[in-house]
């Protein structure tokens, strides 16, 4: 499979998600952390998904559920857990939708930059606002180190990561120096050696000398809090209550996750790009807050002073926010349809006119309008490779044409190589060759080409996959390749691609046997 062009694979995505959470590997954790047997089982599940073995949807879902369960051992507040989990699912849904509908001609690094800049930043800003309201996070009265504290601060080329900000805030919140926080016992205490080790680790972390696993980080701070509470008195050294402890654990989880992500970004991309996406997030987050302000204020005014049970208040926030979001989404859908009805040139003219933009903001909100305006007024740095559109369309024509000859295919291959596009369209040539043999009922010759096209297209062909996946599973059936047939079915199920004779039916063994048998005999002339 060609991996030079395309999106990150599903296996890479889920591994990155686990790495971001910081739950594996670990040196030390809480009492309810995974034992070695569970850890090996989890690593095996991650490996299976990376190889795309078995039921992709089920395996992916199981790994996400397992991650949520593990994180809940460190972030105990259920509201925060729900908000974090739902925000993660929103981002995973974006990845799935883009993978299905949008192809890419960029290498993996370029595709990741495009994905972050065009989709992830806005989606994350919206998800954070959406789920903090839905789950009424404000009811917990948690404190934070400040607005946008979870983004790195970049000044004069120096980066201050969120974990450093969080640790400084914790010490200030607890009215202790770093040493007082981690070493509350007397020097002669039998527990002092461990406290000194904890202090040394914390000093390294706050200086960005290594990033701890989540279990090591939480264990360190929980141990210190326990020692503080054991040695505290109400007058001079007050205890740290459970509410503040939960607050600290939540801040540490977010800080560590964000620090990991931005360290990874800075190890792969230029500092200017990271600075740009941070500023873009702030702008879009503020625009979303403005769009939600009237709704949020009305609910707060309605509930202020009412003697409602907390469970009823939570239900109101969940239901009313869901209704508002549905209306908000309908407005965005109407905007999309309105823009599709006019040319790109006319769109540019509209969004270059400040008065027109302000009128649109009044109708559709700041978030969408300002995002579109910024996109139209800032040309993409990702230039389409020369001859890419032409060779893409020519390739599809050759694949669809019953009269395509070997000479036509050979000429197309030459044109691909001369244009240096064989690595940008890795799935096109084998698909054409597979279709050529299919029409001649040379299914054994066709299969290797369809397999190559399928494997090469998964992470870069976008909506062109629909026909290709259907043809791949059909030719796999005609060659009695049940394992490959199943792989195609599972991939289609993950992306939401309907397979002939299966459509939206549950892919039971009985149903798959039926589809396999039909496809062994059926022949479709339209490719």
C-alpha positions in Angstrom: 0.0 0.0 0.0 1.3 3.5 -0.8 1.5 5.6 2.3 3.1 8.7 0.8 -0.2 10.4 0.1 -3.2 10.2 2.4 -4.8 10.7 5.8 -3.5 9.1 8.9 -4.7 5.5 9.1 -7.4 4.4 11.6 -4.7 2.5 13.6 -2.5 5.6 13.8 -5.5 7.7 14.8 -6.5 5.5 17.7 -2.9 5.0 18.9 -2.5 8.8 18.8 -5.7 9.1 20.9 -4.4 6.7 23.5 -1.0 8.5 23.5 -2.7 11.8 24.0 -4.6 10.5 27.0 -1.3 9.2 28.3 -2.7 6.0 29.8 -0.1 3.7 28.1 2.6 2.9 28.8 2.8 3.6 32.6 5.2 3.1 35.5 2.8 3.8 38.3 -0.9 4.3 38.4 -4.0 4.3 40.7 -5.2 1.2 42.4 -7.8 0.5 39.6 -5.4 0.8 36.7 -4.9 -2.1 34.3 -2.9 -5.1 35.3 -0.3 -6.6 32.9 -2.8 -9.1 31.4 -5.3 -6.3 30.6 -2.5 -4.1 29.2 -1.3 -6.9 26.9 -4.9 -7.5 25.8 -5.3 -3.8 25.0 -2.1 -3.6 23.1 -3.2 -6.6 21.1 -6.6 -4.9 20.3 -4.7 -1.8 19.2 -2.5 -3.9 16.9 -5.5 -5.6 15.4 -7.1 -2.3 14.6 -3.9 -1.1 13.1 -3.9 -4.1 10.8 -7.7 -3.6 10.2 -8.4 -7.1 11.2 -11.9 -8.2 12.2 -14.9 -5.9 12.6 -13.4 -2.4 12.3 -16.5 -0.7 13.8 -16.7 -3.0 16.8 -13.0 -3.0 17.5 -12.8 0.8 17.2 -15.9 1.2 19.4 -14.5 -1.2 22.0 -11.2 0.7 22.2 -12.9 4.0 22.7 -15.1 2.6 25.4 -12.0 1.1 27.1 -10.2 4.4 26.9 -13.2 6.2 28.5 -13.2 3.6 31.3 -9.5 4.0 32.0 -9.7 7.9 31.9 -12.6 7.7 34.4 -10.2 6.2 36.9 -8.2 9.5 36.8 -10.9 12.1 36.1 -13.7 11.1 38.4 -16.2 13.9 37.7 -18.8 12.4 35.4 -19.8 15.7 33.8 -16.3 16.3 32.7 -15.9 12.7 31.5 -19.0 13.0 29.3 -17.9 16.3 27.9 -14.4 15.0 27.1 -15.8 11.8 25.6 -18.4 13.5 23.4 -15.9 16.1 22.2 -13.5 13.2 21.2 -16.3 11.5 19.3 -17.1 14.7 17.4 -13.5 14.8 16.2 -13.5 11.1 15.3 -16.8 11.7 13.3 -15.1 14.6 11.4 -12.2 12.2 10.5 -14.6 9.6 9.3 -16.7 12.0 7.2 -13.7 13.6 5.6 -12.2 10.2 4.9 -15.4 9.2 3.1 -16.0 12.4 1.1 -12.8 14.2 0.6 -9.8 12.8 -1.3 -6.3 14.3 -0.8 -3.4 14.8 -3.1 -1.1 15.9 -0.2 1.4 13.7 1.7 0.4 12.7 5.2 2.0 15.7 6.9 0.3 18.1 4.4 -3.0 16.3 4.8 -2.8 16.6 8.6 -2.1 20.3 8.4 -5.0 20.8 6.1 -7.3 18.7 8.2 -6.4 20.6 11.4 -6.6 24.0 9.8 -9.9 23.5 7.8 -11.9 21.2 10.1 -10.4 20.2 13.5 -9.9 23.7 15.0 -13.5 24.8 14.3 -15.0 21.5 15.3 -13.1 21.4 18.6 -14.0 25.0 19.5 -17.7 24.2 18.8 -17.6 20.9 20.6 -16.1 22.4 23.8 -18.8 25.0 24.0 -21.5 22.6 23.0 -20.7 19.9 25.6 -19.8 22.2 28.5 -23.3 23.6 28.2 -25.0 20.2 27.5 -23.5 18.6 30.6 -23.8 21.8 32.7 -20.1 21.8 33.7 -20.6 25.2 35.3 -22.6 23.5 38.1 -19.4 22.0 39.4 -17.8 25.4 40.1 -14.4 24.2 38.9 -11.6 26.8 38.5 -9.1 27.0 35.6 -5.8 28.7 35.1 -7.5 31.3 32.8 -9.0 31.6 29.4 -7.3 29.5 26.7 -4.8 28.2 29.3 -4.9 24.8 27.6 -3.1 26.3 24.5 0.6 26.9 24.5 1.9 30.5 24.9 4.4 31.4 22.3 6.5 34.5 22.9 9.7 35.4 21.2 10.1 31.8 20.0 9.7 30.4 23.5 6.9 28.0 24.1 5.2 27.6 27.5 3.1 24.4 27.5 -0.2 23.9 29.3 1.3 21.5 31.8 3.6 24.1 33.1 0.7 26.6 33.4 -1.4 24.0 35.2 1.3 23.1 37.7 2.0 26.8 38.5 -1.8 27.3 39.0 -2.1 24.3 41.3 0.6 25.5 43.6 -0.9 29.0 43.7 -4.4 27.6 44.2 -3.2 25.6 47.2 -1.2 28.5 48.5 2.1 26.5 48.6 5.4 26.6 46.8 6.3 23.7 44.7 8.5 22.2 47.4 5.9 22.8 50.1 3.3 21.0 47.9 5.4 17.9 47.2 7.3 17.8 50.4 4.9 18.7 53.2 6.5 16.3 55.8 9.5 17.0 58.0 12.9 16.1 56.7 13.1 13.2 59.2 9.9 11.6 58.1 10.1 8.1 56.7 8.0 9.3 53.7 10.3 12.1 52.9 12.4 10.1 50.4 9.4 9.5 48.2 8.4 13.1 48.5 11.8 14.3 47.3 11.5 12.0 44.3 8.1 13.4 43.6 9.5 16.9 43.8 12.3 16.1 41.5 9.9 14.6 38.9 7.6 17.6 39.2 10.6 20.0 38.7 11.5 18.1 35.5 7.9 18.2 34.2 7.4 21.9 34.8 10.6 22.6 32.9 9.4 20.4 30.0 12.1 17.8 30.6 10.0 14.8 29.6 6.3 14.3 29.7 4.9 11.9 32.3 2.2 9.3 31.7 -1.2 10.2 33.1 -1.0 7.6 35.9 2.4 8.9 37.0 1.3 12.5 36.9 -2.0 11.9 38.8 -0.3 9.6 41.3 2.3 12.2 42.1 -0.2 14.9 42.8 -2.6 12.7 44.7 0.2 11.4 46.9 1.2 15.0 47.7 -2.4 15.9 48.4 -2.7 12.9 50.8 0.5 13.9 52.6 -0.7 17.6 52.8 -4.0 16.5 54.3 -2.3 14.2 56.8 0.0 16.9 58.0 -2.4 19.9 57.8 -4.1 21.8 60.5 -7.1 24.1 60.1 -5.2 27.3 61.1 -1.9 27.4 59.2 -2.0 24.6 56.6 -5.6 23.9 55.6 -6.5 20.6 53.9 -7.2 20.2 50.2 -10.8 19.1 49.9 -12.2 16.5 47.5 -13.7 19.2 45.2 -10.4 20.9 44.7 -8.7 17.5 44.3 -11.2 16.6 41.5 -10.6 20.0 40.0 -6.8 19.5 40.0 -7.0 16.0 38.4 -9.2 17.4 35.6 -6.8 20.3 34.9 -3.8 17.9 34.9 -5.5 15.5 32.5 -6.4 18.3 30.0 -2.9 19.9 30.5 -1.0 16.7 29.9 -3.2 15.8 26.8 -2.8 19.3 25.3 0.9 19.4 26.0 1.4 16.0 24.3 -0.5 17.2 21.2 1.4 20.4 20.8 4.8 18.8 21.4 3.9 16.4 18.6 2.8 19.3 16.4 6.0 21.2 17.1 8.2 18.2 16.4 6.6 17.9 12.9 5.6 21.4 11.9 7.0 24.9 12.0 6.4 27.1 15.1 4.5 29.6 12.9 1.9 27.1 12.0 1.2 26.1 15.6 0.9 29.8 16.5 -1.5 30.4 13.7 -3.8 27.5 14.7 -3.8 28.7 18.3 -4.9 32.2 17.3 -7.5 30.7 14.9 -8.9 28.6 17.7 -9.2 31.6 20.0 -11.0 33.6 17.3 -13.4 30.9 16.4 -14.1 30.0 20.1 -14.9 33.7 20.7 -17.2 33.8 17.7 -19.0 30.7 18.9 -19.5 32.2 22.3 -21.0 35.3 20.7 -23.4 33.1 18.7 -24.4 31.2 21.9 -24.6 34.3 24.1 -28.3 35.1 23.8 -29.3 31.5 24.3 -27.0 30.9 27.2 -28.1 34.2 28.9 -31.8 33.4 28.5 -31.5 29.9 30.1 -29.4 31.4 33.0 -32.0 34.1 33.6 -34.8 31.6 33.5 -33.2 29.3 36.1 -31.7 31.9 38.4 -33.3 31.8 41.9 -35.5 28.9 41.1 -35.6 26.2 43.8 -35.1 23.3 41.3 -33.3 20.1 42.0 -29.8 19.9 40.5 -30.9 16.9 38.4 -33.8 19.0 36.9 -31.4 21.8 36.1 -29.1 19.4 34.4 -32.0 18.0 32.3 -33.0 21.5 31.2 -29.5 22.4 30.1 -29.2 19.1 28.2 -32.5 19.4 26.4 -32.5 23.1 25.7 -28.9 23.0 24.4 -29.8 20.1 22.2 -32.8 22.1 20.8 -30.6 25.2 20.2 -27.9 23.1 18.5 -30.4 21.6 16.1 -31.6 25.0 15.2 -28.0 26.2 14.8 -27.2 23.3 12.5 -30.3 24.0 10.4 -29.1 27.6 9.9 -25.7 26.4 8.8 -27.3 23.9 6.4 -29.4 26.7 4.9 -26.2 28.8 4.5 -24.4 26.0 2.8 -27.2 25.5 0.3 -27.4 29.2 -0.4 -23.7 29.4 -1.2 -23.8 26.3 -3.4 -26.4 28.1 -5.6 -23.9 30.8 -6.5 -20.5 30.7 -8.2 -17.1 30.8 -6.4 -16.4 34.2 -7.9 -19.7 35.6 -6.6 -19.0 34.2 -3.2 -15.6 36.0 -3.1 -17.3 39.3 -4.1 -19.8 38.9 -1.3 -17.3 38.0 1.4 -15.0 40.8 0.4 -17.7 43.4 1.1 -17.8 44.3 4.8 -21.4 45.4 4.7 -22.5 42.1 3.1 -20.5 40.1 5.6 -22.1 42.0 8.5 -25.6 41.3 7.1 -24.7 37.6 6.8 -23.4 37.6 10.4 -26.8 38.9 11.6 -28.6 36.0 9.7 -26.2 33.1 10.2 -23.9 34.0 13.1 -20.3 34.9 13.4 -18.7 31.5 13.5 -19.7 30.2 10.0 -19.6 33.6 8.2 -16.2 34.7 9.6 -14.8 31.3 9.0 -15.9 31.3 5.3 -14.7 34.9 4.9 -11.3 34.0 6.2 -11.1 30.9 4.0 -12.1 32.8 0.8 -9.8 35.8 1.5 -6.8 33.6 2.4 -5.7 31.6 -0.6 -4.7 28.0 0.2 -0.9 27.3 0.2 -1.7 23.7 -1.0 -1.5 24.1 -4.7 -3.1 21.4 -6.8 -0.3 19.4 -8.6 -0.1 20.2 -12.3 -2.3 17.9 -14.4 -3.9 16.3 -11.3 -7.5 17.2 -12.2 -7.0 16.2 -15.8 -5.4 12.9 -15.0 -8.0 12.1 -12.4 -10.9 12.7 -14.8 -9.1 10.9 -17.6 -8.5 7.9 -15.4 -12.1 7.7 -14.4 -13.1 7.9 -18.0 -10.8 5.1 -18.9 -12.1 3.0 -16.0 -15.7 3.6 -17.1 -15.1 3.0 -20.9 -16.0 -0.4 -22.3 -13.6 0.3 -25.2 -10.5 1.0 -23.2 -7.5 -0.9 -24.6 -4.2 -2.0 -23.2 -2.6 0.8 -25.3 -4.8 3.4 -23.7 -3.8 2.1 -20.3 -0.1 2.1 -21.2 -0.3 5.7 -22.4 -2.1 6.7 -19.3 0.6 5.1 -17.2 3.2 7.1 -19.1 1.3 10.3 -18.5 1.1 9.6 -14.8 4.8 9.1 -14.5 5.7 12.0 -16.7 3.6 14.2 -14.4 5.0 12.7 -11.3 1.5 11.7 -10.2 1.8 8.0 -9.8 2.2 8.5 -6.0 -0.5 11.1 -5.8 -3.1 8.9 -7.6 -1.8 5.5 -6.5 -5.3 3.8 -6.8 -6.2 5.0 -10.3 -4.0 2.9 -12.5 -4.7 -0.5 -10.8 -8.4 0.3 -10.8 -8.3 0.9 -14.6 -6.4 -2.4 -15.1 -8.8 -4.3 -12.8 -11.8 -2.9 -14.7 -10.2 -3.9 -18.0 -9.9 -7.5 -17.0 -13.3 -7.5 -15.3 -15.0 -6.6 -18.5 -13.3 -9.6 -20.1 -14.5 -11.8 -17.3 -10.8 -12.4 -16.4 -11.6 -12.3 -12.7 -8.4 -14.0 -11.5 -6.3 -11.4 -13.4 -8.5 -8.6 -12.2 -8.4 -9.4 -8.5 -4.7 -8.3 -7.7 -5.4 -5.0 -9.4 -8.6 -4.4 -7.5 -6.9 -5.3 -4.2 -4.1 -2.9 -4.9 -6.5 -0.1 -5.8 -8.7 -0.8 -2.8 -5.7 -0.7 -0.4 -4.2 2.4 -2.0 -7.5 4.3 -2.1 -8.7 3.9 1.5 -7.0 6.9 2.9 -6.8 9.2 -0.1 -9.6 8.6 -2.7 -12.6 10.1 -0.8 -16.0 9.6 -2.4 -14.4 7.7 -5.3 -14.3 4.7 -3.0 -18.0 3.9 -3.3 -17.7 2.1 -6.6 -14.3 0.8 -5.9 -15.2 -0.9 -2.7 -18.2 -2.5 -4.2 -16.1 -3.9 -7.1 -13.4 -5.1 -4.8 -15.7 -7.2 -2.7 -17.4 -8.5 -5.8 -14.2 -9.6 -7.5 -13.0 -11.0 -4.1 -16.1 -13.2 -4.1 -15.6 -14.3 -7.7 -12.1 -15.5 -6.7 -13.5 -17.2 -3.5 -11.4 -14.8 -1.4 -13.6 -14.7 1.7 -11.0 -13.0 3.9 -10.6 -10.1 1.4 -14.3 -10.0 0.9 -14.8 -9.5 4.6 -12.1 -6.8 4.7 -14.0 -4.8 2.1 -17.3 -5.2 3.8 -15.9 -4.1 7.2 -14.2 -1.0 5.6 -17.5 -0.1 3.9 -19.4 -0.5 7.2 -16.9 1.8 8.9 -17.3 4.6 6.3 -21.0 4.1 5.8 -20.7 2.9 2.2 -23.6 0.7 1.1 -22.6 -2.6 -0.5 -24.9 -4.1 -3.2 -27.3 -6.8 -1.8 -26.4 -5.8 1.7 -27.2 -2.1 1.8 -28.1 -1.1 5.4 -28.8 -4.6 6.6 -26.9 -5.9 9.6 -23.8 -7.8 8.3 -24.7 -11.1 10.0 -22.8 -14.3 8.9 -26.0 -15.5 7.2 -26.5 -12.3 5.3 -22.8 -12.1 4.3 -23.0 -15.7 3.0 -25.9 -14.7 0.8 -24.1 -11.6 -0.6 -20.9 -13.6 -1.2 -22.9 -16.2 -3.1 -24.7 -13.6 -5.2 -21.6 -11.7 -6.1 -19.8 -14.9 -7.2 -22.4 -15.1 -10.1 -23.5 -11.5 -10.7 -21.9 -9.3 -13.3 -22.2 -5.5 -13.5 -21.3 -3.8 -16.8 -21.2 -0.3 -15.3 -17.9 0.2 -13.6 
